[in-house]
Amino acid sequence: MLKDNLNYIYRGLFTQNITDNILSLTESNLEKVGESSKIKKRVFTIMVEGLQNITRHQEIDGEDTLLNEAGLFLMQNKNDRYYITTGNPIYKKNISNLTEQINKINSLEPEELKQYYKQVLNDNIISDKGGAGLGLIEMARKSENNLVYDFVDLSDNYSYFYLNTEISQNITSQEIKPKTVKKDIDSLKTIKEIHKILNSENIVLIFNGIFNQESLLNLLSIMESQMMEHNLNLKKKVFNIMVEMLQNIVKHGAVNELTGENLGIFFIHQKDNSYFLNTGNYILKNEVEELARKINYVNSLSFDELNEFYEKSLFNFQIDSSKEAGLGLIELRLKTSKYLKYEISDHDDKHSFFVIQTYVE
Amino acid sequence: MEKFFIDHTEDTPRVELNQEENIYEISGKSLPENAIAFYLPIITWLKEYNRNHSESIIFDIRLDYFNTASAKQITKLLLVLQDLSETIDIKVRWFYLEEDTDILSSGLRFSRLIKVKIELIVLPD
């Protein structure tokens, strides 16, 4: 099954509500995978600081920020490590200062870093946006690792600033140890590549993790805020479709036999004024035929026939269980007025992988 | 009859059923993971409704969103009201925002399919 079981990306405007939901999404996912409270706390602190950096710096001086220049948040879990990456535009004139700050932080050992934190706190050097580097020190302390960073040219005045933090999941001793300085220098290179793809495909959100009602509600709330400026009916359509697609995973996704987790992937990309919604999840092989039959049937109906079938299913109480009302797929096709595009591929001897795409204009 | 009240949550509506005060209302969003479990006590309450007490019921539905799983349970609920309407005068008021064509068309659908008076009431945006 999916190797990296926690992996998500948000790209766009960061509001308080979006930030809160990204945090609670992480909280419930870390909870579900049984992460230790110590690691949870570290991940959380680093995320809060990183997300705050984005919200503080996301605006480009009065201009409408292009999505390519918008804030970026990535959370990855691989090789027993969590990687948290943030991205945001910054003024070029601030680069040297920021570089100096991070290099200073990276040069210090844990005990020195603690002293430095106190010193900065005492010096009370508060910039107009608050913080004054305390956030960066805190991130370095909590990760027990160097901060990895890079700048990429955006325009005459702006660069894009990437900041990558790594947290090891294996912490054995309570004592403060020297930094592990075992940097995965390539991690930022990969992320810059990912960012290019996100920009070219205009991907807003990717969630690769555990699907349950809780993560569904967080994802919904993130998208509600993201779509704030759109008209009610488009927002409602996307909301509608997301609920049906994600609840399909919650209810029908094959649960990993070892971990009991219901893993899947969900991502949204925008093209012109359309939102494309995509999900992928595991299903049991013996359910493949029935699922394909249902989708093909729904796809074969005209709009009038669909409405008729919807009403028939609404009153068909033979199909009425906590898992199944028999309406979801019909609704997806009705709400999008498009054929449902899907693909089912072999995964192992018991499971197949099911992907479906819908879009609304 | 005992009052029935549950406050809204992020994924379930607020529900108030009160025979004493003649208040019957469901409002908010409905997208529970298990819609059957959520609507069962409401449907049961209505099934056990004391027909001798009231002569009329105005049942307000002010939902701004419900998922398909909830749609089926709302159908069941309306069918119970349809049964009750044989002895009690029942009117359902179905509220929708002027812009909200989704909620309007579900209201129209129910008023066509359920034999209970369903009044569609537009709310200003």
Interface residues (C-beta under 8 A of the other chain):
Chain A: N212 Q213 L217 N231 L232 N233 K236 F239 N240 V243 E244 Q247 V250 K251 E311 L314 F315 F317 D320 S321 S322 A325 G326 L327 G328 I330 E331
Chain B: E10 D11 L31 P32 E33 N34 A35 I36 A37 Y65 N67 T68 A69 A71 K72 T75 K76 L97 E99 D100 T101 D102 R109 L113 D125
